[in-house]
Amino acid sequence: MAIGPVQLIVLGFRHPDFHGRIIEELERLRDSDTVRVIDALAVYKDAAGDLEAMHLSNLSQDEAIEFGSKIGALIGLGFEGEEGMEAGAQAGAEAAADGAMAFSDEEAWDVLADIPNDSAAALILLEHHWAVPLRDAVAEANGFRISDGFISPLDLVEIGLLSDTEAKDQHLLETASASRR
């Protein structure tokens, strides 16, 4: 099975008020074959900076067995206490010994450090399944990805895709929790 481009999204929650809408939306995207959640973690960082994490996922049981705890391996977070941390570190060390490197030192992203104390975060590793045919078409044309990134709604005003009011509303939604730190 071809796997599409994979993205790690980290969403912060100062005072989470979950009602199942996020899971419902991920299920809708999965049902439409748009994205697949490879792995998902809920992380709580207390006021002292200590972490608690638990798996969240909309994977089938077979997919969960196939993919395992990929976010933990990617960011160096193990489960099952110290033994799990050691296992996660060992898996990362083995991958590095085989030449795999998720991030260079210059690109390193300390996801866990970015989570503010006394808050929660959802870490979602998504496969963009919709992009598989596009990626294959680009590869067949000898193309390759040079860069990618999300564009701020405020920047979309400059090129006429959003009104000033729409952009401000979207920007407020995207940054509301961060501004309450």
ABEGO torsion letter per residue (X at the ends): XBBBBBBBBBBBBABBBBAGAAAAAAAAAAAAGABBBABBBBBBBBAAGBBBBBBBBABBAAAAAAAEBAAAAAAGBBBGEAAAAAAAAAAAAAAAAAGBBABBAAABBBAAAABBBGBBBBBBBBBBAAAAAAAAAAAAAGBBBABBEBBBAAAAAAAGABBAAAAAAAAAAAAAAAAAX
